[in-house]
Amino acid sequence: MPGLFTTISAPSATVFPYLGEFCTPSKRAQVISFASIAAMVAMAYIALIGWWILSYDFSLKLGENYFYKPWRLLFIMYTIPGLVAAFTFRLVPESPKFYNAIGKTQRALEVLQHCYLKNRGTLLGFSEYRLDSEPESSYRKLGLLPSLRQQTLPLLKWPLLLYFMVCCLQQISAFAVYGGLGLWYPELMNQVTSSTDNLSICAVVKGAQMKNPAQISTDGNCTALINEETFIYILILAAFGTSFAVIISILLSIIDQKTMTVYSFLVAASAGVGLLFTTNRYLMVVLFCSEVSLAGYTMVLVNGIAVSIFPTHIRAMAVSLSMMMARLSSFTFSSLIGLIMEDHCEATFYMFSGILILGATLIICLPSNRLS
């Protein structure tokens, strides 16, 4: 169980707070947004590597009952970027705010000195700066479990509890669409583009169910073949996601982060509703990609807000727990879609749009400034 929670909280739950520690409040949201473009590039990497490796059909016998097949090689290729990132992280400094929070003021000054030198090319004027100790510095002597308790218990106190719950609900709203509906995106788009008639997406889904009722294979054989169109649809989604990420990152220099979050939620919800009323298959792809991509990108915006409002000593914990809840919701909603999509297609899309609108309205509960 601990392994499950560790996995689904995702490395980004700590990367975003870490990156935010090195940014001024005015630039923090934009820097985090630009950094998140890498996630969209990773989606393209997943599709391209999967398309390449799974196009082969080989089976190497390495033991009595062990066969090395393309799927196993694919898993290795997918872990390489993570390993590279892990080793690269050893080359970057720890957050100076974290050092200051645990009482290591001299280490914090050394990191700041390094950043100052990189930014200005000289240390002239650095001696004029000093560090103010933070109240959470008393946590430096705590062990692992007491430290976890000290980071978690403040989230249960008002008003932090309200802000934490709002961030969780917004993340759940975003991942319900991005992880839940997005999981079904290749299959639904395959049905839409395979149809010879100009029908709405729900009409296509119902027609496909009537023509091809669900069948369960009982021959005991497992196939590793995937329709090539699946990878094409994922690449299209990655292209939309990258485009939205670049546009939003640029707009964050002139638009408030909370306002941009509301816009992203509402545009994604509108795309979901519009998807039900169009019969043009190309427009369906555009609207579907827009809904899923923007819903996913609101996760980045909500993370940026969380990094801005929560104090240093509980920031990573707040983001990690909210991401964990969000990823659990993606499992739940992806399973729910499989149960209700065929019989209640329109209601399914309306439900997801309603969830996105809920995420937009919850923004009024979050403060504009960092909490002390």
DRENLUM-406069 format. One record per atom (N, C-alpha, C, O): x, y, z. Coordinates in steps of 0.2 Angstrom, whole numbers, plus 2048, in hexadecimal, padded with zeros to 3 digits. Each point is the difference from the previous one (the first is absolute). Example, Ala and Ser with C-alpha at 12.3 -4.5 7.8 and 13.67 -1.06 7.14 Angstrom:
8427E4827/7FC806800/804806800/8057FF803/7F98067F9/804806801/7FC805803/803806801/
//
This chain:
8047FA800/7FC806800/804806800/7FF8057FC/8077FC808/804806800/8038017F9/8018057FD/8017F5800/8038007F9/7FB8037FB/8018047FC/7F87FA805/7FB8037FB/800807801/7FF8047FB/8007FF80B/7FF807801/8078047FE/7FF8057FD/8067F8804/8078037FE/8008017F8/8028057FD/7FB7F6800/8008007F8/7FC8057FD/8018037FC/7F87FD807/7FB8047FD/801807802/7FD8047FC/8077FE809/801807801/8048037FB/8008067FF/8047F67FE/8048037FA/806804802/7FF804804/8077FC7F8/805804802/7FF8077FF/803804803/7F87FE7F8/7FF807800/7FD804806/800806801/7FE7F5804/7FD803806/806804804/7FE804804/8087F97FB/805804803/8048047FC/804805802/7FC7FA7F7/8048047FB/7FD807800/804805800/7F67FC800/7FD8067FF/801805806/802805800/7FD7F8806/802804806/807802800/802805802/8037F67FC/807801800/8018067FB/804805802/7FA7FB7F9/8018057FB/7FD807802/8038057FF/7F77FB804/7FE806803/804803805/7FF806801/8057F6803/804803805/8058057FD/803804803/7FF7FB7F7/8068047FD/7FD8067FB/8048037FD/7F57FE804/7FD8057FC/7FD806804/7FE7FE806/8028087F8/7FD805803/7F87FF7FF/7FE7FD7FB/7FE80580A/7F97FF7FF/7FD8037F9/7FB7FD7FE/808808800/7FD8037F9/8017FB7FA/7FD8007FC/8097FC805/8027FC7FA/7FE7F9801/8017FC7FC/7FD80280A/8007F9802/7FB7FC7FC/8027FB7FD/7F8808802/7FB7FC7FC/8027FF7F9/7FF7FB7FD/80480A800/8028007F9/8067FB7FF/8007FC7FB/80580480A/8057FB800/7FE7F9800/8027FB7FC/7F9803809/7FE7FA801/7FC7FE7FA/8007FA7FE/7FC80A7FF/7FC7FF7FA/8057FE7FA/7FF7FB7FC/806809803/8057FE7FB/8037F9801/8017FC7FB/80180380B/8037F9802/7FB7FB7FE/8037FA7FE/7F7807803/7FB7FA7FF/7FF7FE7F9/7FD7FB7FE/8068097FD/8007FF7F9/8037F97FF/7FF7FC7FB/806802809/8047FA800/7FB7FA800/8017FB7FD/7FA806807/7FB7FA801/7FC7FF7FA/7FF7FA7FE/80080B7FE/7FD7FF7F9/8057FD7FB/7FE7FC7FC/808806805/8057FD7FB/8017F8802/8017FC7FC/7FE80380B/8017F9802/7FA7FC7FD/8017FA7FF/7F9809800/7FB7FC7FD/8017FE7F9/7FF7FA7FE/80580B7FE/8027FE7FA/8057FB800/8007FB7FB/80580580A/8057FB800/7FD7F9802/8027FB7FD/7F9805807/7FD7F9801/7FD7FD7FA/8007FA7FF/7FC80B7FD/7FD7FD7FA/8057FE7FB/7FF7FB7FD/806809802/8057FE7FB/8047FA801/8017FC7FC/80180380B/8047FB802/7FC7F9800/8027FB7FE/7F7806804/7FC7FA800/7FE7FE7F9/8007FA7FE/7FF80B7FD/7FF7FE7F9/8067FD7FD/7FF7FB7FC/807807806/8067FD7FD/8017F9803/8017FB7FC/7FF80480A/8027F9803/7FA7FB7FF/8027FA7FE/7F8808803/7FB7FB7FF/7FE7FE7F9/7FC7FC7FE/8088087FD/7FF7FE7F9/8047F97FF/7FF7FD7FB/806801809/8047FA800/7FC7FB803/7FC801805/8057F97F9/7FD7FA803/8067FA801/8027FD7FC/80180480A/8057FB802/7FF7FD807/7FC803804/8077F77FD/7FF7FD806/8067FC802/8027FB7FD/802808808/8077FD802/7FF7FC806/7FE802805/8037F77FB/7FF7FC806/806801804/8067FE7FE/7F9804808/806801805/8007FC806/804800804/7F77FB7FC/7FF7FB805/7FB7FB7FE/7FE8007FB/8017FC80A/7FB7FB7FF/7F98027FE/7FD7FE7FB/801808809/7F98027FE/8008087FF/7FB803801/80B8007FE/8018077FF/8028027F9/8047FD7FD/7F7807800/8028027F9/800808800/7FC804803/8097FE7F9/801807800/7FD8037F9/8027FE7FB/7F9806806/7FC8027FB/8008087FF/803803805/7FA8007F6/8018077FF/7FD804806/802805801/7F97F8802/7FD804806/805801805/800805803/8047F67FE/805801806/8058057FE/802804804/8007FC7F6/8058057FD/7FD807801/803805801/7F67FB7FD/7FD807801/800803807/801806800/7FE7F5805/800803807/807803801/801805804/8047F77FA/807803801/8018077FD/803804803/7FB7FC7F7/8018077FC/7FC805804/802806800/7F87F9803/7FC805803/803802807/7FF805802/8067F7801/803801806/8068047FF/803804805/8007FC7F5/8068047FF/800807801/804803804/7F78017FA/800807802/7FF801807/803805803/7FA7F7801/7FF801807/8077FF803/802803805/8027F87F9/8077FF803/8048067FE/804802805/7FC8007F5/8048067FE/7FE806805/805804802/7F57FD7FF/7FE806804/8027FF807/802805803/7FE7F5800/8027FE807/807802800/802803805/8037FB7F7/807801800/8018087FF/804803803/7F88007F9/8018077FE/7FE804806/803805802/7F87F9802/7FE803806/806801805/800804805/8057F77FB/805800805/8058067FE/804802805/7FB8017F5/8058067FF/7FD807801/803805800/7F77FB803/7FD806801/7FF801808/8007FB803/80080C7FF/801801807/7F97FF804/7FB8007FC/8057FF80A/7FA7FF804/7FD807801/8038057FF/7F77FC802/7FC806801/803804806/8007FD805/8028097FA/802804805/7FB801805/802801806/7F88007F8/7FA801805/8007FA805/7FE800806/8037FA7F7/8007FA804/806800805/7FF7FE806/8078037F8/805801804/7FF805806/8017FE806/7FC8077F8/7FF805805/7FA7FE805/800802806/7FB7FA7F7/7FB7FE805/8027FB805/7FD7FF805/8097FD7F9/8027FB805/806803804/8047FC803/7FE80A7FC/805803804/8078007FD/804803804/7FD7FB7F6/8068007FD/8018067FC/8008007FA/801806809/8008067FD/8068017FC/8008037FA/8067FA808/8068017FC/7FF7FC7F9/8038037FB/7FA7F7805/7FF7FD7FA/7FC8037FC/8018017FA/7F9803808/7FC8037FC/8038067FD/7FF8027FA/80680280A/8038057FD/8057FE7FA/8018047FB/8027F6806/8047FD7FB/7FC7FF7F9/8038027FB/7F77FB806/7FC7FF7FA/7FE8077FD/8018017FA/7FD80480A/7FE8067FD/8068047FD/8008037FB/8067FC808/8068037FD/8027FD7F9/8028037FC/7FD7F6804/8017FD7F9/7FB8027FB/8028027FA/7F77FF808/7FB8037FB/8028077FE/7FF8027FB/80380280A/8028077FF/8058017FB/8008047FC/8057F7805/8068007FB/7FE7FE7F9/8028037FB/7FA7F8805/7FE7FE7F9/7FB8057FD/8018017FA/7FB803809/7FC8057FD/8038067FF/7FF8037FA/8067FF80A/8038077FF/8078007FD/8038057FE/8007F5803/8077FF7FE/805803805/8068007FE/7F8803807/805802805/7FC800807/7FA800801/80A800805/7FE800806/7FF807803/7FF800806/8038057F6/800806803/7F9802802/7FB8007FC/80480280A/7FA802803/7FC7FB804/7FB801803/8087F87FC/7FC7FB804/801800807/7FB7FE804/80A8057FF/801801807/7FB804804/7FF800806/7FD8047F6/7FB804802/7FA7FC802/7FC803804/8037F77FA/7FA7FC802/8017FC806/8067FE802/7F5801801/8007FB806/7F97FC800/7FB8027FD/8057F9807/7FA7FC800/7FD800807/803801805/7F68007FB/7FC800806/7FE7F9801/7FE7FC7FC/80380280A/7FE7F9802/7F87FF800/7FD804801/8017F67FD/7F97FE7FF/7FE7FC806/8047FD803/7F68047FF/7FD7FD806/8007F8800/8017FD805/7FF8017F5/8007F8800/8077FD801/8017FA7FF/80480A802/8077FE801/8007FB806/8057FC800/7F6804804/8017FB806/7FF7F97FE/8007FB804/7FE8047F6/7FE7F97FD/8077FC7FE/8007FA7FF/806809802/8067FD7FD/8027FA804/8047FC7FE/7FA804809/8027FB804/7FB7FA800/8027FB804/7F98057F8/7FB7FB800/8027FA7FC/8048017FB/7FA7F9807/8017FA7FC/7FB8007FA/7FC8057FF/8047F57FD/7FC8007FA/7F9800802/7FC8047FD/8017F8807/7F97FF802/7FE807803/7FA8027FE/809800807/7FE807803/8008067FB/7FC804800/8097FB7FB/8008057FB/7FA8007FC/7FD8057FE/8017F5800/7FA7FF7FC/7FA802803/7FC8047FD/8047FB80A/7FA802804/800808800/7FB803800/80B800801/800807800/7FE8047FA/7FE8057FF/8037F77FB/7FF8037FA/7F87FF7FE/7FE8047FC/7FF7F7807/7FA7FE7FE/7FA803805/7FB8037FD/8077FE809/7FB802805/7FE8077FE/7FA802801/80B8037FD/7FD8077FF/7FB8007FA/7FC805800/8047F67FC/7FB8007FA/7F97FF803/7FB8017FC/8057FC80A/7F97FF803/7FD806804/7FB7FF803/8098067FD/7FE806804/7FD8057FB/8028017FA/7F9803809/7FD8057FC/805806800/803802805/7FE8027F5/7FC7FF7F9/8047FB7FC/7FE7FF7FA/8087FF808/8047FB7FB/7FB7FA7FE/8017FE7FA/7FB80080A/7FC7FA7FE/7FB8027FB/8007FC7FB/7FD80A805/7FC8027FA/8048007FA/7FE7FE7FB/808806805/8048007FA/8027FA7FD/8017FE7FA/8017FD80B/8027FA7FE/7FB7FC7FD/8017FC7FA/7F9804808/7FA7FC7FE/7FE8037F9/7FF7FC7FB/80280B804/7FE8037F9/8057FD7FB/7FE7FF7FB/809801807/8057FE7FB/7FF7F97FE/8007FE7FB/7FE7FE80A/7FE7F97FF/7FA7FF7FB/8017FC7FB/7FA808806/7FA7FF7FC/8028037F9/7FD7FD7FB/807808805/8018027F9/8057FB7FC/7FF7FF7FA/8057FE80A/8057FB7FD/7FB7FA7FE/8027FD7FA/7FA80180A/7FB7FB7FE/7FC8017FA/7FF7FC7FB/7FF80B804/7FC8027FB/8047FF7F9/7FE7FE7FB/808804806/8058007FA/8027F97FE/7FF7FF7FA/8027FD80B/8037F97FE/7FA7FC7FE/8017FB7FD/7F9806805/7FA7FC7FE/7FF8017F9/7FF7FB7FD/80380A800/7FF8017F8/8077FE7FD/8007FC7FB/805806808/8077FF7FD/8027F9800/8027FD7FB/7FD80080B/8027F9801/7FA7FB7FF/8017FA7FE/7F9808803/7FA7FC7FF/7FE8007F9/8007FA7FD/7FD80B801/7FE8017F9/8067FF7FB/7FF7FD7FB/807806807/8057FF7FB/8027F97FF/8037FF7FA/7FC7FD80B/8027F97FE/7FC7FD7FB/8027FB7FC/7F8807803/7FB7FD7FB/8018047F9/7FD7FF7FB/807807805/8008047FA/8037FC7FA/7FC8017FB/8097FB805/8027FC7FA/7FA7FC7FD/7FF7FF7FA/7FE7FD80B/7FA7FC7FE/7FB8037FD/7FD7FE7FB/800808808/7FB8047FE/8018037F9/7FC8007FB/80B803804/8018037FA/8017FB7FA/7FF8017FB/8037F9807/8017FA7FB/7F97FF7FD/7FF7FE7FA/7FC80180B/7F97FF7FE/7FD8067FB/7FD7FF7FC/805807806/7FD8067FD/8038007F8/7FD8017FC/80A7FE804/8038017F9/7FF7F97FC/8008017FA/7FE7FA809/7FE7FA7FC/7F98007FD/7FE7FC7FC/7FE808807/7F98017FE/7FF8037F9/8048057FF/7F87F97FD/7FF8037F9/7FB805800/8008047FB/7FC7FD80A/7FB805800/802805805/804800804/7F98067FB/801806804/7FB800806/7FA8027FF/8087FB806/7FC7FF806/803803806/806801800/7F6800805/803803806/8047FB804/7FF7FA7FE/805808806/8057FB804/7FC7FA803/8027FB800/7F8807803/7FC7FB804/7FC7FC7FB/8007FA802/7FE8087F8/7FD7FC7FB/8057FB7FE/7FF7FA7FE/807808801/8067FB7FE/8017FB805/8017FA7FE/7FF808808/8027FB806/7FA7FB800/8027FA801/7F88087FF/7FA7FB800/8007FC7FA/7FF7FA800/8038097FA/8007FC7FA/8067FA800/7FF7FB7FE/806807805/8067FC800/7FE7FA805/8027FA7FF/7FB807806/7FE7FB805/7FB7FB7FD/8007FA801/7FB8097FB/7FB7FB7FC/8047FC7FB/7FE7FA7FF/8078097FE/8037FC7FB/8057FB802/8017FA7FE/803808808/8057FC803/7FF7FF807/803803804/7F87F97FE/7FF7FF807/8077FD804/8047FD7FC/7FC80580A/8067FE804/8017F8800/7FC7FC801/80A8027FD/8027F9800/8067FF805/805804800/7FB7F6803/8067FF805/8037FA7FD/7FD7FA7FF/80A806800/8047FB7FD/8017FB805/802801806/7FD7F87F8/8017FB805/8067FB7FE/8007FB803/8038077F8/8057FB7FD/807800804/8047FC7FF/7FD809806/805800804/8068047FD/806800804/7FA8027F6/8068047FD/7FF807801/7FA803800/80C800801/800807801/8048047FB/8057FE7FE/7F88077FE/8038037FB/803807802/7FD803804/8097FE7F9/803807801/7FF8057FB/803805800/7F87F97FB/7FF8047FA/7FB806802/7FB7FF804/8078077FA/7FC806801/7FF8037FA/8048017FC/7F6802803/7FE8037F9/805806800/800804805/8037FD7F5/8048067FF/7FD807801/803805802/7F67FB7FC/7FD806801/800803807/7FF806801/8017F5804/800802807/806805801/7FF805804/8077F97FA/806804801/7FF8077FC/802805803/7FB7FB7F7/7FF8067FD/7FB805804/802806800/7F97F7803/7FB804804/804803806/7FF806802/8057F6801/804803806/8058057FE/801805803/8027FB7F7/8048057FD/7FD8067FF/802806801/7F77F97FC/7FC8067FF/7FF804807/800806800/7FE7F6805/7FE802806/807804803/7FF805803/8067F87FC/807803803/8018077FC/802804803/7FC7FC7F7/8018067FC/7FC806803/802805801/7F77F9800/7FC805803/802802807/800806802/8027F5802/802802807/806804800/801805804/8047FA7F7/806804800/7FE8077FE/803805803/7F97FC7F8/7FE8067FE/7FC804805/802806801/7FA7F7803/7FC803805/805802806/7FF806803/8067F67FE/805801805/8048077FF/801804804/8017FC7F5/8048067FE/7FC806801/802805802/7F87FB7FB/7FB806800/7FF802807/800806801/7FE7F5803/7FE802807/806803804/800805804/8067F87FB/806803803/8028077FE/802804804/7FC7FD7F6/8028077FD/7FA805803/802806803/7F87F87FE/7FB804802/800801808/7FE805802/8067F7801/800801807/804806802/800802806/8048017F5/803806802/7FC806800/802805802/7F87FA7FB/7FB806800/7F97FE804/7FC805801/8037F5800/7FA7FE803/8017FC807/8057FC800/7F7806805/8017FD806/7FF7F8800/7FC7FE7FC/8087FF808/8007F9800/7F97FD802/7FE7FB7FD/7FF808808/7F97FD802/7FB8017FA/7FC7FC7FF/80580A7FE/7FB8027FA/8017FB7FA/7FC7FD7FD/80B801802/8017FB7FB/7FE7F9801/7FE7FD7FC/80280280B/7FD7F9802/7F98007FE/7FD7FB7FE/7FF80A804/7F98007FF/7FF8007F8/7FB7FC7FE/8088077FE/8008007F9/8017F97FD/7FC7FD7FC/809800807/8027F97FD/7FA7FB802/7FE7FC7FC/80080480A/7FA7FC802/7FA8017FC/7FD7FB7FD/80180B802/7FA8027FC/8017FE7F9/7FB7FE7FD/80A804800/8017FE7F9/8007F87FF/7FD7FE7FB/8067FF809/8007F8800/7F97FE801/7FE7FB7FC/7FE808808/7F97FE801/7FC8017FA/7FC7FC7FE/80580A7FF/7FD8027FA/8017FB7FA/7FC7FF7FC/80B7FF804/8017FC7FA/7FD7F9801/7FE7FD7FB/80180180B/7FD7FA802/7F88007FE/7FE7FB7FD/7FF80A804/7F98017FE/8008017F9/7FB7FD7FD/8098077FF/8008007F9/8017FA7FD/7FE7FF7FA/8067FC809/8017FA7FD/7FA7FC7FE/7FF7FC7FC/7FB805808/7FA7FC7FF/7FC8037FB/7FC7FC7FD/80580A800/7FC8037FB/8038017F9/7FD8027FC/8097FB803/8038007FA/8007F97FD/8017FB803/7FF8057F6/8007FA7FC/8068007FC/8017FB7FC/80380A804/8068007FC/8067FD804/802802805/8017F97F8/8047FB804/807804801/8037FF805/7FF8067F7/806804801/7FF804806/804801804/7F68027FC/7FF805806/7FF7FC806/802803805/7FC7F77FB/7FF7FC806/8077FF803/801800806/8047FE7F5/8077FF803/803806803/803800805/7FB8067F8/802807803/7FD801807/804802804/7F67FD7FC/7FC801806/8027FB806/801802806/8007F87F8/8027FB805/807801802/801800806/8048027F6/806801802/801806804/804801805/7F88047F9/7FF806804/7FE7FF807/803803805/7F87F97FC/7FD7FF807/8057FC804/801802806/8027F97F7/8057FC804/806804802/8027FF805/8018047F6/806804801/7FF805805/804801804/7F78037FB/7FF806805/7FE7FE807/803803805/7FA7F77FB/7FE7FD807/8077FE803/801801806/8037FC7F6/8067FE803/805805802/803800805/7FC8067F7/805805801/7FE804807/804804803/7F57FC7FE/7FE803806/8037FD806/801804806/8017F67FA/8047FD805/807804802/801801806/8028017F4/806804801/7FE807803/804802805/7F78017F9/7FE806803/7FE800807/802804804/7FB7F77FE/7FE7FF807/8067FE804/800802806/8047FA7F8/8077FF803/803807801/803801806/7FD8037F5/804806801/7FC805806/804803803/7F67FC7FD/7FC804805/8027FD807/801804805/7FF7F67FC/8027FC806/807802802/801801806/8047FF7F5/806802802/801807803/804802804/7F78037F9/800807802/7FD801807/802804803/7F97F87FF/7FC802806/8027FC806/7FF802805/8047F87FA/8027FC806/807802802/8058017FC/7FC7FF80B/807801802/8057FB7FE/7FE7FA7FE/809807803/8057FC7FD/8007F9803/8007FB7FD/7FF80580A/8007F9803/7FB7FB7FF/8007FA802/7FA8097FB/7FB7FB7FF/7FE8007F8/7FB7FD7FE/8098077FE/7FE8017F9/8007F97FC/7FB7FF7FD/80B7FE804/8007FA7FC/7FB7FB802/7FE7FC7FC/80180380B/7FB7FB802/7F98027FD/7FC7FC7FE/80280A802/7FA8027FE/7FF7FF7F8/7FB7FD7FE/80A8047FE/8007FE7F9/8007F97FF/7FC7FD7FC/8087FF808/8007F97FF/7F97FD802/7FE7FB7FC/7FF807809/7FA7FD802/7FA8017FB/7FC7FC7FF/80480A7FF/7FB8027FB/8017FD7FA/7FB7FE7FC/80B801802/8027FC7FA/7FE7F8800/7FD7FD7FC/80480180A/7FE7F9802/7F87FF7FF/7FE7FB7FD/7FF80A806/7F87FF7FF/7FE8017F9/7FB7FC7FE/8098087FE/7FE8017F9/8017FA7FC/7FC7FE7FC/8097FE805/8027FA7FD/7FB7FB802/7FF7FB7FB/7FF80480B/7FB7FB802/7FA8027FC/7FC7FB7FE/80280B801/7FA8027FD/8007FE7F9/7FB7FE7FD/80B8027FF/8017FE7F9/7FE7F8800/7FD7FE7FB/8067FE80A/7FE7F97FF/7F87FF801/7FD7FC7FC/800808809/7F97FF801/7FC8027FA/7FC7FC7FE/80580A7FF/7FC8027FB/8027FC7F9/7FB8007FC/80B7FE803/8017FC7FA/7FC7FA800/7FD7FD7FB/80280080B/7FC7FA801/7F9801800/7FC7FC7FD/80280A805/7F9802800/7FD8017F9/7FB7FE7FE/80A8057FD/7FE8017F9/7FF7F97FD/7FB8007FC/8097FB805/7FE7FA7FD/7FA7FD802/7FD7FC7FC/80080680A/7FA7FD802/7FA8047FD/7FA7FD7FF/80680A800/7FB8047FF/8008037F9/7FB8027FD/80A7FE7FF/8018037FA/7FB7FE7FB/7FD8047FC/8037F5803/7FB7FE7FB/7F9801801/7FD8017FB/8017FF80B/7F9801801/7FE807802/7FA8027FF/80B802803/7FE807802/8068047FD/803804804/7FE7FC7F6/8058047FD/800807801/805804802/7F57FF7FC/7FF808801/801802807/803805802/7FA7F7803/801801807/807800802/802804805/8027F87F8/8077FF802/8048067FF/803803804/7FC8007F6/8038067FE/7FE806804/804804801/7F57FC800/7FE806804/8027FF807/802806803/7FF7F4800/803800806/807802801/802804805/8027FB7F6/807802800/8008087FF/805803803/7F77FF7F9/8008087FF/7FE803807/803805802/7F87F8801/7FE803807/8057FF805/801805804/8037F67FC/8067FF804/8058067FF/803803805/7FE7FE7F5/8058067FE/7FD806802/804805803/7F67FD7FC/7FD806803/800801807/802805803/7FE7F5801/800800807/807802802/801804805/8047F97F7/807802802/8028087FF/803803803/7F98007F8/8018077FE/7FD804806/803805802/7F77F9800/7FD804805/803800807/800804804/8047F67FD/803800807/806804801/803801805/7FF8027F5/806805800/7FF806805/805803803/7F57FF7FE/7FE805804/8027FF807/800805804/8017F57FE/8017FE807/808801802/8027FF806/8028027F5/807800801/803807800/7FD8057FD/8077FC808/803807801/8058027FA/8027FC7FC/7FF80A803/8058037FB/807800802/8048007FC/7FD80080B/807801802/8027FA804/7FC7FC802/80A8037FF/8037FB804/7FE800807/800806803/7FE7F5801/7FF800807/806800804/8057FD7FE/7FB806807/806800805/8007FA805/8047FF804/
//
